[in-house]
Amino acid sequence: MQDQESNENPSRPFLGLKRDDQFFLGTLLIAILIVALIHLIQMSHWGTEPIEIKHLPHLTYEYQIDINQATWVEFAQLEGIGPALGKRIVAYREANGPFTSIDDLLNVKGIGAQKLNTNRRHLVLNPPMNNASH
């Protein structure tokens, strides 16, 4: 008799949920699984082809520094001249006055003809600015 009663009452709660709630949760679960599957497919890059990225050739940068205005940090950026030699150049300039030509850098201990010629394209000598007013 009990089996007959349970068959006759189809809206009997299952896990404390009514029939409409069970249907809603089932539909919600299926929707979540579909969204998760779509997300998984997108994250796996399934169906895509790798592309080859062509890199541009390395570009050299050109810069110039005024040897009578440059700081030791600017000198240290030049090829073969580090912080110690950059500080030595600035100390020489402060002790002996402004350079009159780029070749005057040869008077600084540690700078030879080869090092100077390697960096010559980065070095300029601007005439000293006159601050005289009319």
Z-matrix of the N, CA and C atoms (Angstrom, degrees):
N
C 1 1.436
C 2 1.521 1 112.29
N 3 1.312 2 116.45 1 -37.37
C 4 1.452 3 117.91 2 179.36
C 5 1.522 4 111.33 3 -65.08
N 6 1.340 5 116.43 4 -37.93
C 7 1.461 6 119.38 5 178.01
C 8 1.519 7 110.78 6 -61.99
N 9 1.321 8 114.79 7 -36.07
C 10 1.448 9 119.51 8 -179.88
C 11 1.521 10 110.43 9 -67.86
N 12 1.335 11 117.95 10 -37.13
C 13 1.461 12 121.48 11 -179.99
C 14 1.523 13 110.79 12 -68.27
N 15 1.359 14 117.22 13 -39.87
C 16 1.464 15 119.65 14 -178.80
C 17 1.513 16 111.48 15 -69.38
N 18 1.339 17 116.92 16 -31.02
C 19 1.468 18 119.40 17 177.52
C 20 1.516 19 111.52 18 -73.88
N 21 1.309 20 115.63 19 -29.36
C 22 1.450 21 118.96 20 -178.22
C 23 1.526 22 112.08 21 -78.88
N 24 1.336 23 119.00 22 -22.89
C 25 1.461 24 122.88 23 -176.91
C 26 1.533 25 109.40 24 -108.52
N 27 1.339 26 118.59 25 83.38
C 28 1.455 27 121.15 26 -175.92
C 29 1.529 28 113.07 27 -73.26
N 30 1.321 29 120.48 28 -15.44
C 31 1.457 30 121.88 29 -178.25
C 32 1.526 31 112.01 30 -92.56
N 33 1.295 32 116.68 31 19.27
C 34 1.464 33 121.65 32 179.21
C 35 1.531 34 108.68 33 -66.07
N 36 1.347 35 120.06 34 133.19
C 37 1.468 36 122.65 35 -176.73
C 38 1.532 37 112.38 36 -62.76
N 39 1.337 38 114.66 37 137.56
C 40 1.463 39 121.67 38 174.19
C 41 1.513 40 106.84 39 -113.79
N 42 1.314 41 118.30 40 123.36
C 43 1.456 42 124.66 41 -175.15
C 44 1.533 43 111.07 42 55.98
N 45 1.321 44 115.90 43 32.56
C 46 1.455 45 120.46 44 178.03
C 47 1.514 46 113.61 45 78.53
N 48 1.349 47 118.58 46 9.03
C 49 1.461 48 121.97 47 -178.35
C 50 1.522 49 110.38 48 -112.34
N 51 1.305 50 115.47 49 140.10
C 52 1.466 51 120.49 50 175.96
C 53 1.518 52 108.77 51 -76.98
N 54 1.300 53 116.17 52 168.85
C 55 1.468 54 122.47 53 -176.20
C 56 1.532 55 111.84 54 -58.51
N 57 1.333 56 118.24 55 -44.36
C 58 1.463 57 121.60 56 -179.75
C 59 1.532 58 110.91 57 -64.58
N 60 1.345 59 117.37 58 -38.92
C 61 1.465 60 121.43 59 178.61
C 62 1.526 61 110.76 60 -66.46
N 63 1.318 62 115.84 61 -38.86
C 64 1.470 63 119.70 62 177.93
C 65 1.526 64 110.35 63 -63.39
N 66 1.315 65 117.22 64 -43.65
C 67 1.460 66 121.64 65 178.93
C 68 1.526 67 110.65 66 -62.50
N 69 1.347 68 117.33 67 -43.76
C 70 1.460 69 121.51 68 179.54
C 71 1.530 70 111.20 69 -62.40
N 72 1.331 71 117.47 70 -45.83
C 73 1.464 72 120.53 71 -179.69
C 74 1.530 73 111.74 72 -66.52
N 75 1.323 74 117.11 73 -36.76
C 76 1.461 75 120.35 74 176.82
C 77 1.524 76 111.38 75 -64.16
N 78 1.328 77 116.65 76 -43.89
C 79 1.459 78 121.83 77 178.34
C 80 1.535 79 110.48 78 -64.37
N 81 1.327 80 115.92 79 -42.08
C 82 1.455 81 120.64 80 178.73
C 83 1.528 82 111.13 81 -63.21
N 84 1.307 83 117.52 82 -42.37
C 85 1.464 84 122.05 83 178.57
C 86 1.527 85 111.17 84 -62.98
N 87 1.312 86 117.40 85 -42.24
C 88 1.464 87 120.78 86 178.49
C 89 1.527 88 110.36 87 -64.76
N 90 1.331 89 117.66 88 -41.04
C 91 1.462 90 121.22 89 178.71
C 92 1.524 91 110.54 90 -63.41
N 93 1.327 92 117.72 91 -42.59
C 94 1.463 93 121.39 92 178.61
C 95 1.521 94 110.55 93 -62.86
N 96 1.317 95 117.99 94 -42.55
C 97 1.467 96 121.40 95 179.18
C 98 1.524 97 111.50 96 -63.97
N 99 1.337 98 116.87 97 -38.95
C 100 1.472 99 120.07 98 178.96
C 101 1.528 100 110.50 99 -66.37
N 102 1.319 101 117.28 100 -44.37
C 103 1.469 102 120.96 101 178.83
C 104 1.526 103 110.15 102 -63.74
N 105 1.325 104 117.92 103 -41.55
C 106 1.469 105 121.07 104 178.91
C 107 1.526 106 110.39 105 -64.51
N 108 1.310 107 118.09 106 -39.00
C 109 1.462 108 121.65 107 178.55
C 110 1.526 109 110.82 108 -66.25
N 111 1.319 110 117.84 109 -41.87
C 112 1.470 111 121.25 110 177.67
C 113 1.527 112 109.63 111 -62.88
N 114 1.313 113 116.36 112 -43.66
C 115 1.467 114 120.19 113 178.42
C 116 1.525 115 111.23 114 -62.64
N 117 1.304 116 117.57 115 -41.99
C 118 1.466 117 121.53 116 178.58
C 119 1.522 118 111.45 117 -62.03
N 120 1.319 119 116.79 118 -40.96
C 121 1.470 120 120.77 119 178.82
C 122 1.532 121 110.02 120 -65.69
N 123 1.333 122 117.44 121 -41.48
C 124 1.462 123 120.23 122 178.89
C 125 1.525 124 111.34 123 -65.35
N 126 1.307 125 117.73 124 -40.04
C 127 1.460 126 121.42 125 -178.21
C 128 1.530 127 111.86 126 -71.49
N 129 1.318 128 117.28 127 -25.48
C 130 1.465 129 120.05 128 -178.33
C 131 1.522 130 112.16 129 -82.82
N 132 1.333 131 117.31 130 -7.03
C 133 1.472 132 122.60 131 -177.76
C 134 1.529 133 111.03 132 57.12
N 135 1.302 134 116.43 133 31.41
C 136 1.450 135 121.32 134 179.39
C 137 1.523 136 109.17 135 -66.96
N 138 1.306 137 115.43 136 130.97
C 139 1.462 138 120.70 137 178.83
C 140 1.514 139 113.86 138 88.08
N 141 1.323 140 117.69 139 5.69
C 142 1.458 141 119.22 140 177.73
C 143 1.518 142 109.39 141 -106.43
N 144 1.297 143 114.76 142 157.41
C 145 1.459 144 120.19 143 178.58
C 146 1.519 145 108.84 144 -113.09
N 147 1.328 146 117.31 145 137.92
C 148 1.467 147 118.18 146 177.28
C 149 1.527 148 109.97 147 -68.65
N 150 1.315 149 115.58 148 146.06
C 151 1.461 150 119.66 149 177.33
C 152 1.516 151 108.64 150 -111.41
N 153 1.292 152 115.32 151 151.03
C 154 1.449 153 120.43 152 178.69
C 155 1.521 154 108.26 153 -95.52
N 156 1.295 155 115.09 154 125.31
C 157 1.464 156 120.16 155 179.91
C 158 1.517 157 108.08 156 -95.72
N 159 1.297 158 114.90 157 123.77
C 160 1.459 159 119.58 158 178.23
C 161 1.525 160 107.88 159 -86.52
N 162 1.301 161 115.70 160 124.91
C 163 1.452 162 120.52 161 179.40
C 164 1.523 163 110.25 162 -87.84
N 165 1.304 164 114.41 163 141.07
C 166 1.455 165 119.06 164 176.62
C 167 1.520 166 109.02 165 -72.47
N 168 1.305 167 117.64 166 151.09
C 169 1.465 168 118.98 167 177.22
C 170 1.522 169 110.07 168 -64.24
N 171 1.308 170 114.67 169 151.45
C 172 1.456 171 120.56 170 179.66
C 173 1.522 172 109.53 171 -63.26
N 174 1.309 173 115.29 172 126.78
C 175 1.451 174 120.17 173 -179.62
C 176 1.529 175 109.52 174 -97.21
N 177 1.299 176 115.52 175 133.16
C 178 1.451 177 118.40 176 175.63
C 179 1.514 178 107.78 177 -84.86
N 180 1.275 179 116.26 178 145.33
C 181 1.452 180 119.66 179 178.87
C 182 1.517 181 108.52 180 -102.59
N 183 1.287 182 114.07 181 142.01
C 184 1.461 183 120.54 182 -179.69
C 185 1.524 184 108.12 183 -111.07
N 186 1.270 185 115.80 184 130.78
C 187 1.447 186 121.64 185 176.50
C 188 1.517 187 107.92 186 -145.87
N 189 1.292 188 116.02 187 159.64
C 190 1.459 189 120.82 188 178.08
C 191 1.514 190 108.30 189 -137.42
N 192 1.322 191 114.34 190 143.85
C 193 1.453 192 119.69 191 177.39
C 194 1.520 193 108.84 192 -123.53
N 195 1.315 194 115.18 193 144.19
C 196 1.467 195 121.24 194 176.01
C 197 1.526 196 106.69 195 -82.21
N 198 1.317 197 116.56 196 119.89
C 199 1.468 198 120.06 197 -174.00
C 200 1.526 199 112.60 198 -66.66
N 201 1.325 200 118.08 199 -17.89
C 202 1.462 201 120.18 200 177.89
C 203 1.531 202 112.66 201 -94.31
N 204 1.319 203 117.50 202 -5.35
C 205 1.467 204 121.25 203 -179.51
C 206 1.531 205 112.67 204 -120.32
N 207 1.307 206 117.70 205 -18.93
C 208 1.469 207 121.61 206 -172.70
C 209 1.524 208 111.44 207 -68.01
N 210 1.321 209 114.79 208 146.00
C 211 1.461 210 121.61 209 174.13
C 212 1.517 211 109.04 210 -86.97
N 213 1.315 212 115.97 211 169.52
C 214 1.469 213 118.76 212 178.92
C 215 1.522 214 110.81 213 -63.66
N 216 1.332 215 117.13 214 -28.65
C 217 1.470 216 120.54 215 179.24
C 218 1.530 217 109.82 216 -65.29
N 219 1.325 218 116.58 217 -40.94
C 220 1.464 219 120.24 218 178.84
C 221 1.529 220 110.43 219 -67.35
N 222 1.319 221 117.57 220 -41.92
C 223 1.468 222 119.66 221 176.93
C 224 1.532 223 111.05 222 -62.96
N 225 1.324 224 117.24 223 -36.07
C 226 1.466 225 121.23 224 -177.79
C 227 1.525 226 112.28 225 -65.43
N 228 1.316 227 118.68 226 -18.33
C 229 1.466 228 121.79 227 178.91
C 230 1.524 229 112.63 228 -77.27
N 231 1.302 230 117.00 229 -15.31
C 232 1.464 231 120.73 230 -178.38
C 233 1.520 232 110.66 231 -76.05
N 234 1.328 233 115.27 232 155.09
C 235 1.458 234 121.69 233 -177.24
C 236 1.531 235 110.77 234 -65.20
N 237 1.309 236 116.31 235 125.48
C 238 1.455 237 121.99 236 177.07
C 239 1.519 238 114.48 237 82.06
N 240 1.321 239 116.59 238 1.18
C 241 1.468 240 120.43 239 179.07
C 242 1.516 241 107.14 240 -118.02
N 243 1.285 242 117.12 241 116.14
C 244 1.458 243 121.63 242 179.26
C 245 1.510 244 110.88 243 -101.50
N 246 1.315 245 116.07 244 -166.80
C 247 1.467 246 120.22 245 -179.23
C 248 1.533 247 113.30 246 -61.03
N 249 1.322 248 117.47 247 -42.06
C 250 1.469 249 119.91 248 -176.85
C 251 1.532 250 111.03 249 -63.72
N 252 1.330 251 116.99 250 -46.31
C 253 1.465 252 120.23 251 -179.68
C 254 1.528 253 110.92 252 -70.67
N 255 1.325 254 116.78 253 -34.46
C 256 1.465 255 120.34 254 175.98
C 257 1.519 256 110.82 255 -61.03
N 258 1.337 257 117.25 256 -42.64
C 259 1.466 258 120.80 257 177.53
C 260 1.525 259 111.00 258 -66.86
N 261 1.324 260 116.78 259 -35.54
C 262 1.464 261 120.68 260 179.03
C 263 1.533 262 111.11 261 -65.92
N 264 1.337 263 116.71 262 -38.20
C 265 1.475 264 120.36 263 178.35
C 266 1.518 265 109.97 264 -63.69
N 267 1.337 266 116.80 265 -46.75
C 268 1.460 267 120.70 266 -179.07
C 269 1.526 268 110.37 267 -64.95
N 270 1.333 269 117.55 268 -40.56
C 271 1.475 270 120.45 269 178.83
C 272 1.527 271 110.41 270 -63.38
N 273 1.333 272 117.43 271 -40.48
C 274 1.470 273 121.06 272 178.18
C 275 1.526 274 110.06 273 -62.40
N 276 1.331 275 116.60 274 -44.16
C 277 1.469 276 121.15 275 -179.39
C 278 1.534 277 110.59 276 -63.62
N 279 1.334 278 116.97 277 -40.39
C 280 1.463 279 119.89 278 -179.87
C 281 1.534 280 111.26 279 -69.68
N 282 1.326 281 117.08 280 -33.98
C 283 1.466 282 120.34 281 -178.64
C 284 1.524 283 112.57 282 -78.64
N 285 1.343 284 118.03 283 -34.35
C 286 1.464 285 122.19 284 -172.47
C 287 1.524 286 113.88 285 -111.22
N 288 1.299 287 118.61 286 1.62
C 289 1.459 288 121.00 287 -178.85
C 290 1.524 289 111.02 288 88.65
N 291 1.316 290 115.52 289 177.42
C 292 1.468 291 119.81 290 -177.19
C 293 1.528 292 112.17 291 -64.12
N 294 1.326 293 114.39 292 151.73
C 295 1.466 294 120.41 293 176.88
C 296 1.521 295 108.24 294 -71.96
N 297 1.325 296 116.58 295 143.56
C 298 1.466 297 120.50 296 177.52
C 299 1.520 298 112.07 297 -98.62
N 300 1.337 299 116.52 298 -17.47
C 301 1.465 300 121.31 299 175.04
C 302 1.523 301 108.21 300 -152.53
N 303 1.299 302 115.25 301 162.72
C 304 1.466 303 119.87 302 178.72
C 305 1.521 304 110.33 303 -64.10
N 306 1.328 305 117.07 304 -32.64
C 307 1.464 306 120.74 305 179.43
C 308 1.529 307 112.77 306 -65.94
N 309 1.324 308 118.19 307 -15.74
C 310 1.468 309 120.96 308 176.30
C 311 1.525 310 111.64 309 -63.42
N 312 1.336 311 117.18 310 -20.04
C 313 1.460 312 120.00 311 177.54
C 314 1.532 313 111.63 312 -63.32
N 315 1.348 314 116.92 313 -20.97
C 316 1.472 315 120.28 314 178.15
C 317 1.529 316 111.49 315 -65.02
N 318 1.323 317 117.57 316 -19.06
C 319 1.466 318 121.34 317 178.86
C 320 1.534 319 112.21 318 -75.60
N 321 1.341 320 117.19 319 -14.80
C 322 1.462 321 121.42 320 179.56
C 323 1.522 322 108.60 321 -81.43
N 324 1.326 323 116.21 322 128.34
C 325 1.463 324 120.76 323 -179.65
C 326 1.536 325 109.26 324 -61.66
N 327 1.318 326 115.80 325 127.15
C 328 1.462 327 121.52 326 179.58
C 329 1.517 328 113.54 327 107.13
N 330 1.323 329 117.20 328 -10.93
C 331 1.463 330 120.41 329 177.93
C 332 1.518 331 108.28 330 -109.13
N 333 1.317 332 114.23 331 118.26
C 334 1.453 333 120.36 332 176.84
C 335 1.511 334 110.13 333 -108.50
N 336 1.328 335 115.48 334 179.92
C 337 1.466 336 120.88 335 -177.58
C 338 1.529 337 111.39 336 -61.83
N 339 1.336 338 116.97 337 -40.13
C 340 1.470 339 119.83 338 -178.04
C 341 1.528 340 111.25 339 -66.12
N 342 1.324 341 116.98 340 -44.79
C 343 1.467 342 120.72 341 179.94
C 344 1.523 343 110.32 342 -64.65
N 345 1.322 344 116.61 343 -39.05
C 346 1.459 345 120.12 344 179.19
C 347 1.529 346 110.62 345 -66.57
N 348 1.337 347 117.38 346 -44.38
C 349 1.465 348 120.44 347 -179.32
C 350 1.528 349 111.67 348 -66.65
N 351 1.327 350 117.22 349 -33.39
C 352 1.469 351 120.43 350 177.76
C 353 1.524 352 110.56 351 -62.61
N 354 1.324 353 117.15 352 -36.61
C 355 1.465 354 121.37 353 -175.02
C 356 1.524 355 114.05 354 -103.82
N 357 1.309 356 117.70 355 3.65
C 358 1.471 357 121.13 356 -174.10
C 359 1.529 358 112.16 357 -56.78
N 360 1.318 359 118.79 358 -37.16
C 361 1.472 360 120.46 359 -177.21
C 362 1.536 361 111.84 360 -67.31
N 363 1.335 362 116.82 361 -16.80
C 364 1.461 363 120.77 362 179.64
C 365 1.528 364 112.91 363 -95.73
N 366 1.309 365 116.84 364 -4.11
C 367 1.461 366 120.96 365 -174.29
C 368 1.522 367 111.06 366 -108.79
N 369 1.324 368 116.32 367 133.57
C 370 1.462 369 121.92 368 174.82
C 371 1.522 370 108.13 369 -132.29
N 372 1.311 371 114.32 370 157.19
C 373 1.457 372 120.98 371 177.22
C 374 1.518 373 107.13 372 -125.37
N 375 1.314 374 115.90 373 101.25
C 376 1.459 375 120.14 374 177.99
C 377 1.515 376 108.76 375 -86.60
N 378 1.317 377 117.42 376 143.08
C 379 1.466 378 119.46 377 179.54
C 380 1.540 379 108.98 378 -63.15
N 381 1.319 380 116.99 379 145.34
C 382 1.464 381 119.40 380 179.61
C 383 1.511 382 110.85 381 -60.73
N 384 1.308 383 115.41 382 141.82
C 385 1.469 384 120.11 383 -178.62
C 386 1.514 385 109.21 384 -82.42
N 387 1.330 386 115.63 385 135.26
C 388 1.460 387 121.51 386 176.84
C 389 1.515 388 108.81 387 -89.72
N 390 1.294 389 117.18 388 125.67
C 391 1.449 390 120.84 389 -179.70
C 392 1.525 391 111.03 390 -97.79
N 393 1.330 392 117.53 391 17.00
C 394 1.460 393 121.05 392 -178.73
C 395 1.520 394 110.01 393 -72.23
N 396 1.309 395 115.49 394 135.31
C 397 1.469 396 120.76 395 177.89
C 398 1.511 397 109.30 396 -97.54
N 399 1.288 398 115.69 397 162.32
C 400 1.463 399 120.35 398 179.64
C 401 1.458 400 109.82 399 -69.49
